[in-house]
């Protein structure tokens, strides 16, 4: 398949503001106990979550989709600047054995003052418009779960 280079450089950007410190939002991403409770799309269930938080360390999530398929997401931490920025590779292995091409995620956490944080998620290097749209749906569901988790909701 010939991949259009324009699509490979496409960037998905999602911004969300939270009424908590950026340290709190950063910890929700980097603490395995917290991340295992919210970091998955709507309707999915966490089976396992691992975070080796160091540059070169690996993160992994196994989850079950609403149709029962088990999916593995994993990557390597490229940059960790607490509590300002995270950069990591992003890989997906599907239940049918197919593997998506590796992409890159950058998270930044801006202190807006008054215990408010703006999180910006940038996800790049998609192989197709479909892959980008699929990840956008997944990220929106995950970030909605993050917002509920941070607000103290019982959503896992």
Phi and psi in radians as a Rosetta constraint file:
Dihedral C 1 N 2 CA 2 C 2 CIRCULARHARMONIC -1.536 0.35
Dihedral N 2 CA 2 C 2 N 3 CIRCULARHARMONIC 2.142 0.35
Dihedral C 2 N 3 CA 3 C 3 CIRCULARHARMONIC -1.733 0.35
Dihedral N 3 CA 3 C 3 N 4 CIRCULARHARMONIC 2.219 0.35
Dihedral C 3 N 4 CA 4 C 4 CIRCULARHARMONIC -1.219 0.35
Dihedral N 4 CA 4 C 4 N 5 CIRCULARHARMONIC 2.186 0.35
Dihedral C 4 N 5 CA 5 C 5 CIRCULARHARMONIC -1.103 0.35
Dihedral N 5 CA 5 C 5 N 6 CIRCULARHARMONIC -0.465 0.35
Dihedral C 5 N 6 CA 6 C 6 CIRCULARHARMONIC -1.104 0.35
Dihedral N 6 CA 6 C 6 N 7 CIRCULARHARMONIC -0.692 0.35
Dihedral C 6 N 7 CA 7 C 7 CIRCULARHARMONIC -1.228 0.35
Dihedral N 7 CA 7 C 7 N 8 CIRCULARHARMONIC -0.619 0.35
Dihedral C 7 N 8 CA 8 C 8 CIRCULARHARMONIC -1.119 0.35
Dihedral N 8 CA 8 C 8 N 9 CIRCULARHARMONIC -0.399 0.35
Dihedral C 8 N 9 CA 9 C 9 CIRCULARHARMONIC -1.781 0.35
Dihedral N 9 CA 9 C 9 N 10 CIRCULARHARMONIC 0.039 0.35
Dihedral C 9 N 10 CA 10 C 10 CIRCULARHARMONIC -1.019 0.35
Dihedral N 10 CA 10 C 10 N 11 CIRCULARHARMONIC 2.537 0.35
Dihedral C 10 N 11 CA 11 C 11 CIRCULARHARMONIC -2.194 0.35
Dihedral N 11 CA 11 C 11 N 12 CIRCULARHARMONIC 2.234 0.35
Dihedral C 11 N 12 CA 12 C 12 CIRCULARHARMONIC -1.678 0.35
Dihedral N 12 CA 12 C 12 N 13 CIRCULARHARMONIC 2.180 0.35
Dihedral C 12 N 13 CA 13 C 13 CIRCULARHARMONIC -2.188 0.35
Dihedral N 13 CA 13 C 13 N 14 CIRCULARHARMONIC 2.235 0.35
Dihedral C 13 N 14 CA 14 C 14 CIRCULARHARMONIC -2.245 0.35
Dihedral N 14 CA 14 C 14 N 15 CIRCULARHARMONIC 2.275 0.35
Dihedral C 14 N 15 CA 15 C 15 CIRCULARHARMONIC -2.065 0.35
Dihedral N 15 CA 15 C 15 N 16 CIRCULARHARMONIC 2.496 0.35
Dihedral C 15 N 16 CA 16 C 16 CIRCULARHARMONIC -2.583 0.35
Dihedral N 16 CA 16 C 16 N 17 CIRCULARHARMONIC 2.457 0.35
Dihedral C 16 N 17 CA 17 C 17 CIRCULARHARMONIC -1.868 0.35
Dihedral N 17 CA 17 C 17 N 18 CIRCULARHARMONIC 2.490 0.35
Dihedral C 17 N 18 CA 18 C 18 CIRCULARHARMONIC -2.212 0.35
Dihedral N 18 CA 18 C 18 N 19 CIRCULARHARMONIC 2.568 0.35
Dihedral C 18 N 19 CA 19 C 19 CIRCULARHARMONIC -1.602 0.35
Dihedral N 19 CA 19 C 19 N 20 CIRCULARHARMONIC 0.848 0.35
Dihedral C 19 N 20 CA 20 C 20 CIRCULARHARMONIC -2.535 0.35
Dihedral N 20 CA 20 C 20 N 21 CIRCULARHARMONIC 2.930 0.35
Dihedral C 20 N 21 CA 21 C 21 CIRCULARHARMONIC -1.171 0.35
Dihedral N 21 CA 21 C 21 N 22 CIRCULARHARMONIC 2.749 0.35
Dihedral C 21 N 22 CA 22 C 22 CIRCULARHARMONIC -1.184 0.35
Dihedral N 22 CA 22 C 22 N 23 CIRCULARHARMONIC -0.459 0.35
Dihedral C 22 N 23 CA 23 C 23 CIRCULARHARMONIC -1.064 0.35
Dihedral N 23 CA 23 C 23 N 24 CIRCULARHARMONIC -0.680 0.35
Dihedral C 23 N 24 CA 24 C 24 CIRCULARHARMONIC -1.166 0.35
Dihedral N 24 CA 24 C 24 N 25 CIRCULARHARMONIC -0.756 0.35
Dihedral C 24 N 25 CA 25 C 25 CIRCULARHARMONIC -1.187 0.35
Dihedral N 25 CA 25 C 25 N 26 CIRCULARHARMONIC -0.757 0.35
Dihedral C 25 N 26 CA 26 C 26 CIRCULARHARMONIC -1.016 0.35
Dihedral N 26 CA 26 C 26 N 27 CIRCULARHARMONIC -0.782 0.35
Dihedral C 26 N 27 CA 27 C 27 CIRCULARHARMONIC -1.098 0.35
Dihedral N 27 CA 27 C 27 N 28 CIRCULARHARMONIC -0.626 0.35
Dihedral C 27 N 28 CA 28 C 28 CIRCULARHARMONIC -1.084 0.35
Dihedral N 28 CA 28 C 28 N 29 CIRCULARHARMONIC -0.540 0.35
Dihedral C 28 N 29 CA 29 C 29 CIRCULARHARMONIC -1.412 0.35
Dihedral N 29 CA 29 C 29 N 30 CIRCULARHARMONIC -0.546 0.35
Dihedral C 29 N 30 CA 30 C 30 CIRCULARHARMONIC -1.877 0.35
Dihedral N 30 CA 30 C 30 N 31 CIRCULARHARMONIC -0.258 0.35
Dihedral C 30 N 31 CA 31 C 31 CIRCULARHARMONIC -1.621 0.35
Dihedral N 31 CA 31 C 31 N 32 CIRCULARHARMONIC 2.102 0.35
Dihedral C 31 N 32 CA 32 C 32 CIRCULARHARMONIC -1.037 0.35
Dihedral N 32 CA 32 C 32 N 33 CIRCULARHARMONIC -0.631 0.35
Dihedral C 32 N 33 CA 33 C 33 CIRCULARHARMONIC -1.119 0.35
Dihedral N 33 CA 33 C 33 N 34 CIRCULARHARMONIC -0.652 0.35
Dihedral C 33 N 34 CA 34 C 34 CIRCULARHARMONIC -1.347 0.35
Dihedral N 34 CA 34 C 34 N 35 CIRCULARHARMONIC -0.865 0.35
Dihedral C 34 N 35 CA 35 C 35 CIRCULARHARMONIC -1.038 0.35
Dihedral N 35 CA 35 C 35 N 36 CIRCULARHARMONIC -0.615 0.35
Dihedral C 35 N 36 CA 36 C 36 CIRCULARHARMONIC -1.163 0.35
Dihedral N 36 CA 36 C 36 N 37 CIRCULARHARMONIC -0.301 0.35
Dihedral C 36 N 37 CA 37 C 37 CIRCULARHARMONIC -1.558 0.35
Dihedral N 37 CA 37 C 37 N 38 CIRCULARHARMONIC -0.398 0.35
Dihedral C 37 N 38 CA 38 C 38 CIRCULARHARMONIC -2.257 0.35
Dihedral N 38 CA 38 C 38 N 39 CIRCULARHARMONIC -0.403 0.35
Dihedral C 38 N 39 CA 39 C 39 CIRCULARHARMONIC -1.397 0.35
Dihedral N 39 CA 39 C 39 N 40 CIRCULARHARMONIC 1.324 0.35
Dihedral C 39 N 40 CA 40 C 40 CIRCULARHARMONIC -2.922 0.35
Dihedral N 40 CA 40 C 40 N 41 CIRCULARHARMONIC 2.722 0.35
Dihedral C 40 N 41 CA 41 C 41 CIRCULARHARMONIC -1.165 0.35
Dihedral N 41 CA 41 C 41 N 42 CIRCULARHARMONIC 2.876 0.35
Dihedral C 41 N 42 CA 42 C 42 CIRCULARHARMONIC -0.963 0.35
Dihedral N 42 CA 42 C 42 N 43 CIRCULARHARMONIC 2.399 0.35
Dihedral C 42 N 43 CA 43 C 43 CIRCULARHARMONIC 1.470 0.35
Dihedral N 43 CA 43 C 43 N 44 CIRCULARHARMONIC -0.157 0.35
Dihedral C 43 N 44 CA 44 C 44 CIRCULARHARMONIC -1.604 0.35
Dihedral N 44 CA 44 C 44 N 45 CIRCULARHARMONIC 2.781 0.35
Dihedral C 44 N 45 CA 45 C 45 CIRCULARHARMONIC -2.145 0.35
Dihedral N 45 CA 45 C 45 N 46 CIRCULARHARMONIC 2.359 0.35
Dihedral C 45 N 46 CA 46 C 46 CIRCULARHARMONIC -1.309 0.35
Dihedral N 46 CA 46 C 46 N 47 CIRCULARHARMONIC 2.262 0.35
Dihedral C 46 N 47 CA 47 C 47 CIRCULARHARMONIC -1.796 0.35
Dihedral N 47 CA 47 C 47 N 48 CIRCULARHARMONIC -0.618 0.35
Dihedral C 47 N 48 CA 48 C 48 CIRCULARHARMONIC -2.808 0.35
Dihedral N 48 CA 48 C 48 N 49 CIRCULARHARMONIC 2.605 0.35
Dihedral C 48 N 49 CA 49 C 49 CIRCULARHARMONIC -2.551 0.35
Dihedral N 49 CA 49 C 49 N 50 CIRCULARHARMONIC 2.265 0.35
Dihedral C 49 N 50 CA 50 C 50 CIRCULARHARMONIC -2.305 0.35
Dihedral N 50 CA 50 C 50 N 51 CIRCULARHARMONIC 2.439 0.35
Dihedral C 50 N 51 CA 51 C 51 CIRCULARHARMONIC -2.424 0.35
Dihedral N 51 CA 51 C 51 N 52 CIRCULARHARMONIC 2.015 0.35
Dihedral C 51 N 52 CA 52 C 52 CIRCULARHARMONIC -1.838 0.35
Dihedral N 52 CA 52 C 52 N 53 CIRCULARHARMONIC 1.519 0.35
Dihedral C 52 N 53 CA 53 C 53 CIRCULARHARMONIC -1.380 0.35
Dihedral N 53 CA 53 C 53 N 54 CIRCULARHARMONIC 1.484 0.35
Dihedral C 53 N 54 CA 54 C 54 CIRCULARHARMONIC -2.793 0.35
Dihedral N 54 CA 54 C 54 N 55 CIRCULARHARMONIC 2.646 0.35
Dihedral C 54 N 55 CA 55 C 55 CIRCULARHARMONIC -1.023 0.35
Dihedral N 55 CA 55 C 55 N 56 CIRCULARHARMONIC 2.208 0.35
Dihedral C 55 N 56 CA 56 C 56 CIRCULARHARMONIC 1.603 0.35
Dihedral N 56 CA 56 C 56 N 57 CIRCULARHARMONIC -0.197 0.35
Dihedral C 56 N 57 CA 57 C 57 CIRCULARHARMONIC -1.318 0.35
Dihedral N 57 CA 57 C 57 N 58 CIRCULARHARMONIC 2.822 0.35
Dihedral C 57 N 58 CA 58 C 58 CIRCULARHARMONIC -1.887 0.35
Dihedral N 58 CA 58 C 58 N 59 CIRCULARHARMONIC 2.518 0.35
Dihedral C 58 N 59 CA 59 C 59 CIRCULARHARMONIC -2.042 0.35
Dihedral N 59 CA 59 C 59 N 60 CIRCULARHARMONIC 2.564 0.35
Dihedral C 59 N 60 CA 60 C 60 CIRCULARHARMONIC -2.526 0.35
Dihedral N 60 CA 60 C 60 N 61 CIRCULARHARMONIC 2.508 0.35
Dihedral C 60 N 61 CA 61 C 61 CIRCULARHARMONIC -2.422 0.35
Dihedral N 61 CA 61 C 61 N 62 CIRCULARHARMONIC 2.233 0.35
Dihedral C 61 N 62 CA 62 C 62 CIRCULARHARMONIC -1.883 0.35
Dihedral N 62 CA 62 C 62 N 63 CIRCULARHARMONIC 2.321 0.35
Dihedral C 62 N 63 CA 63 C 63 CIRCULARHARMONIC -2.489 0.35
Dihedral N 63 CA 63 C 63 N 64 CIRCULARHARMONIC 2.755 0.35
Dihedral C 63 N 64 CA 64 C 64 CIRCULARHARMONIC -1.872 0.35
Dihedral N 64 CA 64 C 64 N 65 CIRCULARHARMONIC 2.266 0.35
Dihedral C 64 N 65 CA 65 C 65 CIRCULARHARMONIC -1.381 0.35
Dihedral N 65 CA 65 C 65 N 66 CIRCULARHARMONIC 2.910 0.35
Dihedral C 65 N 66 CA 66 C 66 CIRCULARHARMONIC -1.011 0.35
Dihedral N 66 CA 66 C 66 N 67 CIRCULARHARMONIC -0.462 0.35
Dihedral C 66 N 67 CA 67 C 67 CIRCULARHARMONIC -1.561 0.35
Dihedral N 67 CA 67 C 67 N 68 CIRCULARHARMONIC 0.094 0.35
Dihedral C 67 N 68 CA 68 C 68 CIRCULARHARMONIC 1.660 0.35
Dihedral N 68 CA 68 C 68 N 69 CIRCULARHARMONIC -0.112 0.35
Dihedral C 68 N 69 CA 69 C 69 CIRCULARHARMONIC -1.236 0.35
Dihedral N 69 CA 69 C 69 N 70 CIRCULARHARMONIC 2.484 0.35
Dihedral C 69 N 70 CA 70 C 70 CIRCULARHARMONIC -1.718 0.35
Dihedral N 70 CA 70 C 70 N 71 CIRCULARHARMONIC 2.237 0.35
Dihedral C 70 N 71 CA 71 C 71 CIRCULARHARMONIC -2.135 0.35
Dihedral N 71 CA 71 C 71 N 72 CIRCULARHARMONIC 2.418 0.35
Dihedral C 71 N 72 CA 72 C 72 CIRCULARHARMONIC -1.923 0.35
Dihedral N 72 CA 72 C 72 N 73 CIRCULARHARMONIC 2.227 0.35
Dihedral C 72 N 73 CA 73 C 73 CIRCULARHARMONIC -2.010 0.35
Dihedral N 73 CA 73 C 73 N 74 CIRCULARHARMONIC 2.420 0.35
Dihedral C 73 N 74 CA 74 C 74 CIRCULARHARMONIC -2.792 0.35
Dihedral N 74 CA 74 C 74 N 75 CIRCULARHARMONIC 2.868 0.35
Dihedral C 74 N 75 CA 75 C 75 CIRCULARHARMONIC -3.052 0.35
Dihedral N 75 CA 75 C 75 N 76 CIRCULARHARMONIC -3.043 0.35
Dihedral C 75 N 76 CA 76 C 76 CIRCULARHARMONIC -2.161 0.35
Dihedral N 76 CA 76 C 76 N 77 CIRCULARHARMONIC 2.368 0.35
Dihedral C 76 N 77 CA 77 C 77 CIRCULARHARMONIC -1.247 0.35
Dihedral N 77 CA 77 C 77 N 78 CIRCULARHARMONIC 2.139 0.35
Dihedral C 77 N 78 CA 78 C 78 CIRCULARHARMONIC -1.709 0.35
Dihedral N 78 CA 78 C 78 N 79 CIRCULARHARMONIC -0.608 0.35
Dihedral C 78 N 79 CA 79 C 79 CIRCULARHARMONIC -2.575 0.35
Dihedral N 79 CA 79 C 79 N 80 CIRCULARHARMONIC 2.384 0.35
Dihedral C 79 N 80 CA 80 C 80 CIRCULARHARMONIC -2.381 0.35
Dihedral N 80 CA 80 C 80 N 81 CIRCULARHARMONIC 1.917 0.35
Dihedral C 80 N 81 CA 81 C 81 CIRCULARHARMONIC -2.195 0.35
Dihedral N 81 CA 81 C 81 N 82 CIRCULARHARMONIC 1.595 0.35
Dihedral C 81 N 82 CA 82 C 82 CIRCULARHARMONIC -1.268 0.35
Dihedral N 82 CA 82 C 82 N 83 CIRCULARHARMONIC 2.445 0.35
Dihedral C 82 N 83 CA 83 C 83 CIRCULARHARMONIC -1.711 0.35
Dihedral N 83 CA 83 C 83 N 84 CIRCULARHARMONIC 0.560 0.35
Dihedral C 83 N 84 CA 84 C 84 CIRCULARHARMONIC -1.711 0.35
Dihedral N 84 CA 84 C 84 N 85 CIRCULARHARMONIC -0.582 0.35
Dihedral C 84 N 85 CA 85 C 85 CIRCULARHARMONIC -2.753 0.35
Dihedral N 85 CA 85 C 85 N 86 CIRCULARHARMONIC 2.483 0.35
Dihedral C 85 N 86 CA 86 C 86 CIRCULARHARMONIC -2.326 0.35
Dihedral N 86 CA 86 C 86 N 87 CIRCULARHARMONIC 2.410 0.35
Dihedral C 86 N 87 CA 87 C 87 CIRCULARHARMONIC -2.321 0.35
Dihedral N 87 CA 87 C 87 N 88 CIRCULARHARMONIC 2.280 0.35
Dihedral C 87 N 88 CA 88 C 88 CIRCULARHARMONIC -2.636 0.35
Dihedral N 88 CA 88 C 88 N 89 CIRCULARHARMONIC 2.664 0.35
Dihedral C 88 N 89 CA 89 C 89 CIRCULARHARMONIC -1.347 0.35
Dihedral N 89 CA 89 C 89 N 90 CIRCULARHARMONIC 2.781 0.35
Dihedral C 89 N 90 CA 90 C 90 CIRCULARHARMONIC -2.419 0.35
Dihedral N 90 CA 90 C 90 N 91 CIRCULARHARMONIC 2.079 0.35
Dihedral C 90 N 91 CA 91 C 91 CIRCULARHARMONIC -2.215 0.35
Dihedral N 91 CA 91 C 91 N 92 CIRCULARHARMONIC 2.533 0.35
Dihedral C 91 N 92 CA 92 C 92 CIRCULARHARMONIC -2.217 0.35
Dihedral N 92 CA 92 C 92 N 93 CIRCULARHARMONIC 2.240 0.35
Dihedral C 92 N 93 CA 93 C 93 CIRCULARHARMONIC -2.014 0.35
Dihedral N 93 CA 93 C 93 N 94 CIRCULARHARMONIC 2.062 0.35
Dihedral C 93 N 94 CA 94 C 94 CIRCULARHARMONIC -1.508 0.35
Dihedral N 94 CA 94 C 94 N 95 CIRCULARHARMONIC 2.813 0.35
Dihedral C 94 N 95 CA 95 C 95 CIRCULARHARMONIC -1.041 0.35
Dihedral N 95 CA 95 C 95 N 96 CIRCULARHARMONIC -0.506 0.35
Dihedral C 95 N 96 CA 96 C 96 CIRCULARHARMONIC -1.418 0.35
Dihedral N 96 CA 96 C 96 N 97 CIRCULARHARMONIC 0.042 0.35
Dihedral C 96 N 97 CA 97 C 97 CIRCULARHARMONIC 1.649 0.35
Dihedral N 97 CA 97 C 97 N 98 CIRCULARHARMONIC -0.180 0.35
Dihedral C 97 N 98 CA 98 C 98 CIRCULARHARMONIC -1.285 0.35
Dihedral N 98 CA 98 C 98 N 99 CIRCULARHARMONIC 2.632 0.35
Dihedral C 98 N 99 CA 99 C 99 CIRCULARHARMONIC -2.240 0.35
Dihedral N 99 CA 99 C 99 N 100 CIRCULARHARMONIC 2.244 0.35
Dihedral C 99 N 100 CA 100 C 100 CIRCULARHARMONIC -1.353 0.35
Dihedral N 100 CA 100 C 100 N 101 CIRCULARHARMONIC 2.638 0.35
Dihedral C 100 N 101 CA 101 C 101 CIRCULARHARMONIC -1.064 0.35
Dihedral N 101 CA 101 C 101 N 102 CIRCULARHARMONIC 2.563 0.35
Dihedral C 101 N 102 CA 102 C 102 CIRCULARHARMONIC -1.113 0.35
Dihedral N 102 CA 102 C 102 N 103 CIRCULARHARMONIC 2.441 0.35
Dihedral C 102 N 103 CA 103 C 103 CIRCULARHARMONIC -2.177 0.35
Dihedral N 103 CA 103 C 103 N 104 CIRCULARHARMONIC -3.131 0.35
Dihedral C 103 N 104 CA 104 C 104 CIRCULARHARMONIC -2.300 0.35
Dihedral N 104 CA 104 C 104 N 105 CIRCULARHARMONIC 2.344 0.35
Dihedral C 104 N 105 CA 105 C 105 CIRCULARHARMONIC -2.043 0.35
Dihedral N 105 CA 105 C 105 N 106 CIRCULARHARMONIC 2.330 0.35
Dihedral C 105 N 106 CA 106 C 106 CIRCULARHARMONIC -2.165 0.35
Dihedral N 106 CA 106 C 106 N 107 CIRCULARHARMONIC 2.232 0.35
Dihedral C 106 N 107 CA 107 C 107 CIRCULARHARMONIC -2.021 0.35
Dihedral N 107 CA 107 C 107 N 108 CIRCULARHARMONIC 2.331 0.35
Dihedral C 107 N 108 CA 108 C 108 CIRCULARHARMONIC -2.186 0.35
Dihedral N 108 CA 108 C 108 N 109 CIRCULARHARMONIC 2.551 0.35
Dihedral C 108 N 109 CA 109 C 109 CIRCULARHARMONIC -2.183 0.35
Dihedral N 109 CA 109 C 109 N 110 CIRCULARHARMONIC 1.863 0.35
Dihedral C 109 N 110 CA 110 C 110 CIRCULARHARMONIC -1.708 0.35
Dihedral N 110 CA 110 C 110 N 111 CIRCULARHARMONIC 2.272 0.35
Dihedral C 110 N 111 CA 111 C 111 CIRCULARHARMONIC -1.380 0.35
Dihedral N 111 CA 111 C 111 N 112 CIRCULARHARMONIC 2.005 0.35
Dihedral C 111 N 112 CA 112 C 112 CIRCULARHARMONIC -1.640 0.35
Dihedral N 112 CA 112 C 112 N 113 CIRCULARHARMONIC 0.040 0.35
Dihedral C 112 N 113 CA 113 C 113 CIRCULARHARMONIC 1.402 0.35
Dihedral N 113 CA 113 C 113 N 114 CIRCULARHARMONIC 2.816 0.35
Dihedral C 113 N 114 CA 114 C 114 CIRCULARHARMONIC 1.061 0.35
Dihedral N 114 CA 114 C 114 N 115 CIRCULARHARMONIC 0.571 0.35
Dihedral C 114 N 115 CA 115 C 115 CIRCULARHARMONIC 1.079 0.35
Dihedral N 115 CA 115 C 115 N 116 CIRCULARHARMONIC 0.698 0.35
Dihedral C 115 N 116 CA 116 C 116 CIRCULARHARMONIC -2.165 0.35
Dihedral N 116 CA 116 C 116 N 117 CIRCULARHARMONIC 2.531 0.35
Dihedral C 116 N 117 CA 117 C 117 CIRCULARHARMONIC -2.342 0.35
Dihedral N 117 CA 117 C 117 N 118 CIRCULARHARMONIC 2.393 0.35
Dihedral C 117 N 118 CA 118 C 118 CIRCULARHARMONIC -1.855 0.35
Dihedral N 118 CA 118 C 118 N 119 CIRCULARHARMONIC 2.097 0.35
Dihedral C 118 N 119 CA 119 C 119 CIRCULARHARMONIC -1.740 0.35
Dihedral N 119 CA 119 C 119 N 120 CIRCULARHARMONIC 2.290 0.35
Dihedral C 119 N 120 CA 120 C 120 CIRCULARHARMONIC -2.078 0.35
Dihedral N 120 CA 120 C 120 N 121 CIRCULARHARMONIC 2.136 0.35
Dihedral C 120 N 121 CA 121 C 121 CIRCULARHARMONIC -1.868 0.35
Dihedral N 121 CA 121 C 121 N 122 CIRCULARHARMONIC 2.196 0.35
Dihedral C 121 N 122 CA 122 C 122 CIRCULARHARMONIC -2.096 0.35
Dihedral N 122 CA 122 C 122 N 123 CIRCULARHARMONIC 2.193 0.35
Dihedral C 122 N 123 CA 123 C 123 CIRCULARHARMONIC -2.193 0.35
Dihedral N 123 CA 123 C 123 N 124 CIRCULARHARMONIC 2.170 0.35
Dihedral C 123 N 124 CA 124 C 124 CIRCULARHARMONIC -2.237 0.35
Dihedral N 124 CA 124 C 124 N 125 CIRCULARHARMONIC 2.943 0.35
Dihedral C 124 N 125 CA 125 C 125 CIRCULARHARMONIC 1.335 0.35
Dihedral N 125 CA 125 C 125 N 126 CIRCULARHARMONIC 0.701 0.35
Dihedral C 125 N 126 CA 126 C 126 CIRCULARHARMONIC -1.313 0.35
Dihedral N 126 CA 126 C 126 N 127 CIRCULARHARMONIC 2.581 0.35
Dihedral C 126 N 127 CA 127 C 127 CIRCULARHARMONIC -1.425 0.35
Dihedral N 127 CA 127 C 127 N 128 CIRCULARHARMONIC -0.304 0.35
Dihedral C 127 N 128 CA 128 C 128 CIRCULARHARMONIC -2.768 0.35
Dihedral N 128 CA 128 C 128 N 129 CIRCULARHARMONIC 2.878 0.35
Dihedral C 128 N 129 CA 129 C 129 CIRCULARHARMONIC -1.082 0.35
Dihedral N 129 CA 129 C 129 N 130 CIRCULARHARMONIC -0.666 0.35
Dihedral C 129 N 130 CA 130 C 130 CIRCULARHARMONIC -1.056 0.35
Dihedral N 130 CA 130 C 130 N 131 CIRCULARHARMONIC -0.810 0.35
Dihedral C 130 N 131 CA 131 C 131 CIRCULARHARMONIC -1.064 0.35
Dihedral N 131 CA 131 C 131 N 132 CIRCULARHARMONIC -0.728 0.35
Dihedral C 131 N 132 CA 132 C 132 CIRCULARHARMONIC -1.120 0.35
Dihedral N 132 CA 132 C 132 N 133 CIRCULARHARMONIC -0.796 0.35
Dihedral C 132 N 133 CA 133 C 133 CIRCULARHARMONIC -1.119 0.35
Dihedral N 133 CA 133 C 133 N 134 CIRCULARHARMONIC -0.690 0.35
Dihedral C 133 N 134 CA 134 C 134 CIRCULARHARMONIC -1.098 0.35
Dihedral N 134 CA 134 C 134 N 135 CIRCULARHARMONIC -0.777 0.35
Dihedral C 134 N 135 CA 135 C 135 CIRCULARHARMONIC -1.165 0.35
Dihedral N 135 CA 135 C 135 N 136 CIRCULARHARMONIC -0.616 0.35
Dihedral C 135 N 136 CA 136 C 136 CIRCULARHARMONIC -1.063 0.35
Dihedral N 136 CA 136 C 136 N 137 CIRCULARHARMONIC -0.803 0.35
Dihedral C 136 N 137 CA 137 C 137 CIRCULARHARMONIC -1.034 0.35
Dihedral N 137 CA 137 C 137 N 138 CIRCULARHARMONIC -0.790 0.35
Dihedral C 137 N 138 CA 138 C 138 CIRCULARHARMONIC -1.100 0.35
Dihedral N 138 CA 138 C 138 N 139 CIRCULARHARMONIC -0.780 0.35
Dihedral C 138 N 139 CA 139 C 139 CIRCULARHARMONIC -1.146 0.35
Dihedral N 139 CA 139 C 139 N 140 CIRCULARHARMONIC -0.707 0.35
Dihedral C 139 N 140 CA 140 C 140 CIRCULARHARMONIC -1.071 0.35
Dihedral N 140 CA 140 C 140 N 141 CIRCULARHARMONIC -0.769 0.35
Dihedral C 140 N 141 CA 141 C 141 CIRCULARHARMONIC -1.092 0.35
Dihedral N 141 CA 141 C 141 N 142 CIRCULARHARMONIC -0.739 0.35
Dihedral C 141 N 142 CA 142 C 142 CIRCULARHARMONIC -1.129 0.35
Dihedral N 142 CA 142 C 142 N 143 CIRCULARHARMONIC -0.752 0.35
Dihedral C 142 N 143 CA 143 C 143 CIRCULARHARMONIC -1.215 0.35
Dihedral N 143 CA 143 C 143 N 144 CIRCULARHARMONIC -0.581 0.35
Dihedral C 143 N 144 CA 144 C 144 CIRCULARHARMONIC -1.072 0.35
Dihedral N 144 CA 144 C 144 N 145 CIRCULARHARMONIC -0.727 0.35
Dihedral C 144 N 145 CA 145 C 145 CIRCULARHARMONIC -1.144 0.35
Dihedral N 145 CA 145 C 145 N 146 CIRCULARHARMONIC -0.697 0.35
Dihedral C 145 N 146 CA 146 C 146 CIRCULARHARMONIC -1.046 0.35
Dihedral N 146 CA 146 C 146 N 147 CIRCULARHARMONIC -0.799 0.35
Dihedral C 146 N 147 CA 147 C 147 CIRCULARHARMONIC -1.045 0.35
Dihedral N 147 CA 147 C 147 N 148 CIRCULARHARMONIC -0.766 0.35
Dihedral C 147 N 148 CA 148 C 148 CIRCULARHARMONIC -1.142 0.35
Dihedral N 148 CA 148 C 148 N 149 CIRCULARHARMONIC -0.715 0.35
Dihedral C 148 N 149 CA 149 C 149 CIRCULARHARMONIC -1.098 0.35
Dihedral N 149 CA 149 C 149 N 150 CIRCULARHARMONIC -0.825 0.35
Dihedral C 149 N 150 CA 150 C 150 CIRCULARHARMONIC -1.123 0.35
Dihedral N 150 CA 150 C 150 N 151 CIRCULARHARMONIC -0.645 0.35
Dihedral C 150 N 151 CA 151 C 151 CIRCULARHARMONIC -1.276 0.35
Dihedral N 151 CA 151 C 151 N 152 CIRCULARHARMONIC -0.095 0.35
Dihedral C 151 N 152 CA 152 C 152 CIRCULARHARMONIC 1.616 0.35
Dihedral N 152 CA 152 C 152 N 153 CIRCULARHARMONIC 0.184 0.35
Dihedral C 152 N 153 CA 153 C 153 CIRCULARHARMONIC -1.222 0.35
Dihedral N 153 CA 153 C 153 N 154 CIRCULARHARMONIC 2.893 0.35
Dihedral C 153 N 154 CA 154 C 154 CIRCULARHARMONIC -1.653 0.35
Dihedral N 154 CA 154 C 154 N 155 CIRCULARHARMONIC 0.389 0.35
Dihedral C 154 N 155 CA 155 C 155 CIRCULARHARMONIC -1.422 0.35
Dihedral N 155 CA 155 C 155 N 156 CIRCULARHARMONIC 2.271 0.35
